[in-house]
Amino acid sequence: MRHVDFSPLYRSTVGFDRLFSMLDGLGQPEQAQAYPPYNIERTGENAYRITMAVAGFDENELSIESRANVLTVKAEKADETKESEGEFLYRGIAKRAFERRFQLADHVEVQNASLKNGLLHIDLLRNIPEAMKPRRIAIVSDVTDEPKQIEAQVTPAQVN
């Protein structure tokens, strides 16, 4: 059984604990596959990266889709001719198709994706709208204790 401990991330982030729990839970349900292996790392205050080991897959065989807070990574291996392959004595590099889903927290957007050295890197950014960001309210105190005059008294010179 594989379990990723996100507790160090819980201490330093607010609002993403649900994200990590869902990513861990959706990534490894009871009957789920362990393929392909992946990492989730925090790269900045509001930046995250999912890294998946996709050895043997090319850019045109991978598909990444983000819709309604669900990030889906799919891969289908293109058919290869038997002529180019020799006889395998052991095949440890998986070439099977897969589909991996990640549940994203609110306001998390996919920034970009890159494939390098058999690792697929998906960069995420939590972009909270200005209206939802906390704002600081200044506390103003009166320095004078004099009563404030609401209405002015009218003098006879002002009546004319």
Disulfide bonds with the S-S distance in Angstrom:
none
